[in-house]
Amino acid sequence: MQKKLLALAVAGALVPAAAFAQSSVEIYGRANLSLGNWKATGSTSGTGDLDSRMRVVDSGSRLGFRINESLGGGMRAFAVMETGVNIDSGTSLGQHGAGNGSTGFWTSRDSYLGLGGGWGDVRLGRQSIWWSNGVIAQTGANYIDSAADGLITGHMVAAPVTRQSSVISYNTPTMGGFNASFSYSPHDQEPASFTGTGQEKGSIWGLTGRYTSGALRAQFDWATRKNAGNVDSRDNTGIKLGLGFAYAPGAQISGIIGQLENENIAGFTNIGGVVGATIPGGDDVKVRFWLINWEHMFGQMQLLAQLYKANDVDSDALGDLDGTAVTGVTLAAKYFLSKRTGVYVSLNNVKNDDFAWADLTGGGFSSASAGGAGLGPVNAGADVRSIGIGVIHNF
């Protein structure tokens, strides 16, 4: 009741009375903080280690507004305005001064305006493409502080896109348990440095299909970033398929397989098992990965586990690059004090082979880089370990 009254009060202040009579406004959000210990040690060079440090970590806290208005004839107008907040610091910075791109400004998270009906809906604004695993794996996104599935976008082979500004999407209605989203963004045409001279217009395209029927759930994601950085034929593409089986209420076993490919890259150094070895500019590289996810509820306790594996990077010019594989493990337990509030303990471990530097970077979680990028080539071979004790409240 208090939530509804607060939503009504805010809506009354934001919109004219005549319009408010035909629309609804919902306020929602999350507070998620943990006390933890983080380190990255065992680098190949011996000079890229980061000693353990205690931290208070904000893991995806946010405040959002959902607005809906019935237009008659089955049509509706709607908007979502969701903003990430760092309760730990009160700034837009994550750990160790790392920039957190999901906080620090209004509508920093998925936020859009749209029109919908029985035919589906069209949305314009800042939206997630490709990287979200939906109901297939929610551990890092919705349950605790971070999890191994975040390594899918924390590899040296870049993902095509995560949360993206300036997107238009068409989202189908759900029919027979199936729905899909088609997304397009011309955002890479917008940098001030883009003049068109010796450059190519960039764009992002994405397709996601979802299916749920009884205990079975599935999700397919494909996306490509064309002419990344306005460089001709520098294309980053990702594809993944997830399947899940919900064998009991709040319990499922699921898996994801996928591949990332970067074409016409700028080049890497210190790769492939030899310090100083270089993947040449213009090369194409790819990596295949898989994830196993387990979620189980008994009473008020939730147990969570993930195992992630990325194979050695494959280079068109140099072949298989030994020493670039990555393994990630998450183990966690969460106790629900109520439907909305829980306490959890979590352990994350990332094992980087000698010439890999994967890291858990989402939401400024890593303490490895003031730039927010996490581990880099200087830290190659360092293994990441984080332990957290946290509280999460959804409202």
C-alpha positions in Angstrom: 0.0 0.0 0.0 2.8 2.4 0.9 4.5 1.7 -2.5 1.3 2.5 -4.4 0.7 5.7 -2.4 4.2 6.8 -3.1 3.9 6.1 -6.8 0.6 8.0 -6.9 2.2 11.0 -5.2 5.2 11.1 -7.5 3.0 10.6 -10.6 0.7 13.5 -9.5 3.7 15.8 -9.2 5.1 14.8 -12.6 2.1 14.8 -14.9 -1.1 16.9 -15.4 -4.1 15.7 -13.5 -6.1 15.0 -16.7 -3.3 12.8 -18.1 -2.8 11.1 -14.7 -6.4 9.9 -14.6 -5.6 7.6 -17.6 -2.1 6.4 -16.7 -0.3 4.5 -14.0 3.2 5.1 -12.5 5.1 2.4 -10.6 8.3 3.1 -8.6 10.6 0.1 -8.1 14.2 -0.6 -7.4 16.9 -2.6 -5.7 19.6 -2.1 -3.0 22.4 -4.6 -3.1 25.6 -4.2 -1.1 28.2 -6.6 0.2 31.4 -6.7 2.3 34.0 -8.6 0.4 37.6 -9.4 -0.2 39.1 -9.3 -3.7 42.5 -10.2 -5.2 44.2 -11.1 -8.5 47.4 -13.0 -8.1 49.7 -15.4 -9.9 50.4 -13.3 -13.0 52.8 -14.8 -15.5 55.2 -11.9 -15.2 55.1 -11.8 -11.4 54.7 -8.1 -11.6 51.0 -7.9 -12.5 49.6 -9.1 -9.2 47.0 -7.2 -7.2 47.1 -8.0 -3.5 43.9 -8.7 -1.5 41.9 -5.8 -0.3 38.6 -5.4 1.8 35.8 -3.7 0.0 32.2 -2.5 0.5 30.7 -3.2 -2.9 27.5 -1.9 -4.5 26.2 -4.6 -6.9 23.6 -3.2 -9.3 21.5 -1.0 -7.0 19.0 1.0 -9.0 15.8 3.2 -8.9 13.2 3.0 -11.7 9.9 4.3 -12.9 7.4 2.4 -15.1 4.7 4.4 -16.8 1.7 2.9 -18.7 -1.2 4.6 -20.4 -4.1 2.8 -22.2 -4.8 4.5 -25.5 -7.9 2.4 -26.3 -8.4 -0.2 -29.0 -5.8 -2.5 -27.4 -3.1 0.2 -27.8 -0.9 1.5 -25.0 1.9 3.9 -24.4 4.7 3.1 -22.0 8.0 4.3 -20.7 10.7 2.9 -18.4 13.3 5.2 -16.8 15.8 3.2 -14.7 18.9 4.7 -13.1 21.8 2.9 -11.5 23.1 4.2 -8.2 26.2 3.5 -6.1 25.0 3.4 -2.5 28.6 2.5 -1.4 30.2 5.7 -2.8 27.4 8.2 -3.8 29.2 8.7 -7.1 29.4 7.2 -10.6 32.5 5.2 -9.7 32.8 1.6 -8.7 35.7 -0.1 -7.0 39.2 1.5 -7.0 37.8 4.5 -8.8 36.7 2.4 -11.8 34.0 4.0 -13.9 30.6 2.3 -13.7 28.8 2.9 -17.0 25.5 1.7 -15.4 25.4 4.6 -12.9 26.0 8.3 -12.5 23.3 9.7 -14.8 19.6 9.5 -15.2 18.3 6.6 -17.3 21.8 5.0 -17.1 20.2 1.5 -17.2 17.6 0.2 -19.7 15.3 3.1 -20.3 12.9 3.6 -23.2 9.7 5.0 -24.6 7.3 2.8 -26.6 4.0 2.1 -28.2 2.4 -1.4 -28.1 -0.6 -3.4 -28.9 -1.7 -6.9 -29.9 1.0 -6.8 -32.6 3.8 -6.4 -30.0 5.6 -3.1 -29.3 8.3 -0.7 -30.5 10.8 0.8 -28.1 13.2 3.7 -28.5 16.0 4.4 -26.0 18.8 2.7 -24.1 18.4 -1.0 -24.2 20.3 -4.3 -23.5 21.2 -6.3 -26.6 22.7 -9.8 -26.7 24.5 -10.1 -23.3 21.5 -10.6 -21.0 20.7 -14.3 -20.4 17.1 -13.8 -19.2 15.7 -16.6 -17.1 18.4 -19.0 -18.3 21.0 -17.7 -15.7 20.1 -15.0 -13.2 22.7 -15.5 -10.5 25.0 -12.5 -11.2 22.2 -10.3 -12.6 19.5 -10.7 -9.9 20.6 -12.9 -7.0 24.0 -12.0 -5.6 26.9 -9.6 -6.2 28.6 -11.1 -9.3 28.9 -14.5 -11.0 30.9 -16.4 -13.6 28.4 -15.7 -16.4 29.8 -12.1 -16.4 33.0 -13.5 -18.0 31.1 -13.9 -21.3 31.6 -10.1 -21.7 34.9 -9.9 -19.8 37.2 -11.7 -22.3 40.0 -10.4 -24.5 37.8 -11.2 -27.5 35.2 -8.4 -27.3 31.5 -9.0 -27.1 29.5 -7.1 -29.8 27.3 -5.1 -27.4 25.9 -5.0 -23.9 23.7 -2.2 -22.8 23.5 0.2 -25.7 22.3 3.8 -26.2 20.2 5.0 -29.1 18.4 1.7 -29.9 15.1 1.0 -31.7 13.6 -2.4 -31.1 10.6 -4.4 -32.2 9.4 -6.9 -29.7 6.9 -9.5 -30.7 3.9 -10.7 -28.6 4.3 -14.0 -26.9 2.7 -16.8 -29.1 2.9 -20.4 -28.1 5.5 -19.6 -25.5 7.8 -17.8 -28.0 8.7 -14.2 -28.4 11.5 -12.3 -30.0 13.3 -8.9 -30.1 14.9 -7.3 -33.1 17.2 -4.4 -32.3 19.1 -1.7 -34.3 21.4 1.1 -33.2 23.2 3.7 -35.4 25.1 4.9 -32.4 28.6 4.3 -33.9 27.8 7.0 -36.4 27.6 9.6 -33.6 31.2 10.2 -32.3 32.5 13.8 -32.8 35.5 12.2 -34.5 33.3 10.8 -37.2 33.8 12.9 -40.4 33.3 10.2 -43.0 36.8 10.8 -44.4 38.6 7.4 -44.3 35.9 6.1 -42.0 32.9 3.9 -42.2 29.5 4.3 -40.6 29.0 1.9 -37.7 25.9 0.2 -36.6 24.7 -2.6 -34.3 22.1 -5.2 -35.1 20.7 -7.8 -32.7 18.2 -10.6 -32.5 17.0 -12.5 -29.4 14.5 -15.3 -29.4 12.9 -16.7 -26.1 10.8 -19.8 -25.5 9.1 -21.0 -22.3 6.8 -24.1 -22.1 6.3 -25.8 -18.8 9.7 -26.7 -17.3 11.5 -26.0 -20.6 13.1 -22.6 -21.3 15.4 -21.5 -24.1 17.0 -18.3 -25.4 19.0 -17.5 -28.6 21.1 -14.4 -29.0 22.9 -13.0 -32.0 24.4 -9.5 -32.5 27.0 -7.8 -34.6 28.7 -4.4 -34.3 29.6 -3.4 -37.9 32.7 -1.2 -38.5 33.5 -0.8 -34.8 35.3 2.4 -34.1 34.3 3.5 -37.6 37.0 1.2 -39.1 36.0 -0.6 -42.3 35.2 -4.3 -41.8 36.2 -4.2 -38.1 33.1 -6.3 -37.1 32.5 -7.9 -33.7 29.9 -10.7 -33.7 28.5 -12.9 -30.9 26.1 -15.8 -30.9 24.9 -17.9 -28.0 22.2 -20.5 -27.2 20.9 -21.2 -23.7 18.7 -24.1 -22.5 17.2 -24.6 -19.1 15.1 -27.1 -17.2 13.1 -25.9 -14.2 12.8 -29.2 -12.3 11.1 -27.6 -9.2 9.8 -24.2 -8.1 12.8 -21.9 -7.9 15.1 -24.6 -9.1 16.7 -25.2 -12.5 19.7 -26.6 -14.3 20.7 -24.7 -17.4 23.5 -24.2 -19.9 24.8 -21.7 -22.5 27.1 -22.3 -25.4 28.4 -19.5 -27.7 31.1 -17.9 -29.7 32.7 -14.4 -30.0 34.5 -13.3 -33.1 36.4 -10.1 -33.8 37.3 -9.4 -37.4 40.0 -7.0 -38.7 41.3 -6.4 -35.2 43.9 -3.7 -34.2 46.2 -6.4 -32.9 47.4 -7.7 -29.5 50.8 -8.2 -27.9 52.2 -10.8 -25.4 49.8 -13.5 -26.7 49.9 -17.2 -27.4 52.4 -18.5 -24.9 55.3 -16.2 -25.9 56.0 -12.8 -24.3 56.3 -10.3 -27.2 54.3 -12.5 -29.6 51.8 -10.3 -31.5 48.5 -11.0 -33.2 48.9 -8.8 -36.2 46.5 -6.0 -37.0 43.8 -7.0 -39.5 43.7 -10.6 -38.1 40.4 -12.3 -37.2 40.1 -14.0 -33.8 37.4 -16.0 -32.1 36.7 -17.9 -28.9 34.1 -20.5 -28.0 32.7 -20.7 -24.5 30.2 -22.6 -22.4 28.4 -22.1 -19.0 26.6 -24.5 -16.7 24.2 -22.8 -14.2 22.4 -24.4 -11.2 19.8 -22.8 -9.0 18.0 -24.6 -6.2 15.5 -23.6 -3.5 14.6 -25.5 -0.3 12.6 -23.6 2.2 14.0 -20.1 2.5 17.5 -21.1 1.3 18.7 -20.7 -2.3 21.9 -22.5 -3.5 23.6 -21.2 -6.6 26.6 -22.6 -8.7 28.1 -21.8 -12.1 31.0 -23.2 -14.1 32.3 -21.2 -17.1 34.9 -22.2 -19.6 36.4 -20.3 -22.6 38.7 -22.3 -24.9 42.0 -21.0 -26.2 41.6 -18.1 -28.6 41.8 -19.0 -32.3 43.6 -16.7 -34.7 43.3 -16.9 -38.5 47.0 -15.9 -38.8 48.5 -17.9 -36.0 46.1 -20.7 -35.3 45.3 -21.9 -31.8 46.9 -19.6 -29.2 48.0 -21.8 -26.3 47.7 -20.3 -22.8 44.6 -18.1 -23.5 41.9 -20.3 -22.0 39.7 -19.2 -19.0 37.8 -21.0 -16.3 35.4 -19.4 -13.9 33.5 -20.8 -10.8 30.8 -19.3 -8.7 29.4 -20.9 -5.4 26.8 -19.0 -3.4 24.1 -19.4 -0.8 21.2 -16.9 -0.2 18.7 -16.9 2.7 15.4 -15.1 2.2 14.4 -13.1 5.2 11.2 -12.1 3.3 10.0 -12.2 -0.3 12.0 -9.0 -1.0 15.0 -9.2 1.3 17.8 -11.7 1.4 21.3 -12.2 2.8 24.0 -14.1 0.8 27.5 -15.4 0.8 29.4 -15.8 -2.5 32.7 -17.1 -3.8 33.9 -16.3 -7.3 37.2 -17.6 -8.8 38.6 -16.9 -12.3 41.5 -19.1 -13.5 43.4 -17.4 -16.3 45.9 -19.4 -18.3 49.3 -17.8 -18.7 48.3 -15.4 -21.4 44.7 -14.6 -20.6 43.3 -11.8 -18.4 39.5 -12.3 -18.1 37.8 -10.5 -15.3 34.4 -9.8 -13.7 33.9 -6.2 -14.7 30.2 -5.6 -14.8 29.0 -2.7 -12.7 32.5 -1.6 -11.8 32.9 -4.8 -9.7 36.6 -5.3 -10.5 39.3 -3.5 -8.5 41.9 -4.1 -11.2 41.7 -0.9 -13.2 40.9 2.8 -12.5 39.6 2.9 -16.1 36.9 0.3 -15.3 38.2 -2.3 -17.8 39.4 -4.8 -15.2 42.5 -6.9 -15.8 44.6 -6.2 -18.8 47.7 -7.7 -20.6 50.0 -6.5 -17.8 48.0 -8.9 -15.5 48.0 -11.9 -17.8 47.9 -15.1 -16.0 46.6 -13.6 -12.7 43.7 -15.5 -11.1 40.8 -13.5 -9.6 39.2 -14.4 -6.3 36.4 -12.6 -4.6 34.5 -13.5 -1.4 31.4 -11.5 -0.4 28.8 -11.3 2.3 25.9 -9.2 1.2 22.3 -8.0 1.7 19.8 -7.5 -1.2 16.4 -5.8 -1.0 14.0 -5.4 -4.0 11.1 -3.0 -3.8 
